[in-house]
Amino acid sequence: MAIALGVLRQHLHPSSWARFLFGPASRGDYAAPVVHTHDDFEQASETDLAGFEVETDAHGHRYAVRREDLPKEQV
């Protein structure tokens, strides 16, 4: 038994050890459609992000600017 564990210890990757000890991961039904629900946190994040505009400078770098900080003609 000790020899078998020594051989396994040398040849198994740590993730393989997890599979050996706990079994394969439960994957669920692959054919089932993905249901995406909007929770309160996601709604709050979308509301916060709606206040930003994405700008691109001359070098192609992209950054976010608050809409209230933009000149009136850009809003």
CYANA upper distance limits for C-alpha pairs under 8 A (distance plus 0.5 A):
  1 MET  CA      5 LEU  CA      6.83
  2 ALA  CA      6 GLY  CA      6.65
  3 ILE  CA      7 VAL  CA      6.77
  4 ALA  CA      8 LEU  CA      6.71
  5 LEU  CA      9 ARG  CA      6.46
  6 GLY  CA     10 GLN  CA      6.88
  7 VAL  CA     11 HIS  CA      6.88
  8 LEU  CA     12 LEU  CA      6.21
 12 LEU  CA     16 SER  CA      6.08
 12 LEU  CA     17 TRP  CA      6.66
 13 HIS  CA     17 TRP  CA      6.86
 14 PRO  CA     18 ALA  CA      7.04
 15 SER  CA     19 ARG  CA      6.96
 16 SER  CA     20 PHE  CA      6.52
 17 TRP  CA     21 LEU  CA      6.56
 18 ALA  CA     22 PHE  CA      6.29
 18 ALA  CA     23 GLY  CA      7.89
 19 ARG  CA     23 GLY  CA      5.18
 19 ARG  CA     24 PRO  CA      5.92
 19 ARG  CA     25 ALA  CA      8.10
 20 PHE  CA     24 PRO  CA      8.47
 38 HIS  CA     42 GLU  CA      6.44
 38 HIS  CA     43 GLN  CA      7.07
 39 ASP  CA     43 GLN  CA      6.85
 40 ASP  CA     44 ALA  CA      6.69
 41 PHE  CA     45 SER  CA      6.70
 42 GLU  CA     46 GLU  CA      6.72
 43 GLN  CA     47 THR  CA      6.76
 44 ALA  CA     48 ASP  CA      6.74
 45 SER  CA     49 LEU  CA      6.63
 46 GLU  CA     50 ALA  CA      6.59
 47 THR  CA     51 GLY  CA      7.74
 48 ASP  CA     52 PHE  CA      8.38
 51 GLY  CA     66 ARG  CA      6.36
 51 GLY  CA     67 ARG  CA      6.18
 51 GLY  CA     68 GLU  CA      8.44
 52 PHE  CA     64 ALA  CA      6.45
 52 PHE  CA     65 VAL  CA      5.92
 52 PHE  CA     66 ARG  CA      4.95
 52 PHE  CA     67 ARG  CA      5.89
 53 GLU  CA     64 ALA  CA      6.05
 53 GLU  CA     65 VAL  CA      5.80
 53 GLU  CA     66 ARG  CA      6.73
 53 GLU  CA     67 ARG  CA      6.53
 54 VAL  CA     62 ARG  CA      7.14
 54 VAL  CA     63 TYR  CA      6.15
 54 VAL  CA     64 ALA  CA      5.01
 54 VAL  CA     65 VAL  CA      6.83
 55 GLU  CA     62 ARG  CA      6.13
 55 GLU  CA     63 TYR  CA      5.96
 55 GLU  CA     64 ALA  CA      6.54
 55 GLU  CA     65 VAL  CA      7.44
 56 THR  CA     60 GLY  CA      6.18
 56 THR  CA     61 HIS  CA      5.99
 56 THR  CA     62 ARG  CA      4.95
 56 THR  CA     63 TYR  CA      7.01
 57 ASP  CA     61 HIS  CA      6.05
 57 ASP  CA     62 ARG  CA      7.16
 65 VAL  CA     69 ASP  CA      7.38
 65 VAL  CA     70 LEU  CA      7.77
 66 ARG  CA     70 LEU  CA      7.41
 67 ARG  CA     75 VAL  CA      7.23
 70 LEU  CA     74 GLN  CA      6.88
 70 LEU  CA     75 VAL  CA      7.20
 71 PRO  CA     75 VAL  CA      7.49
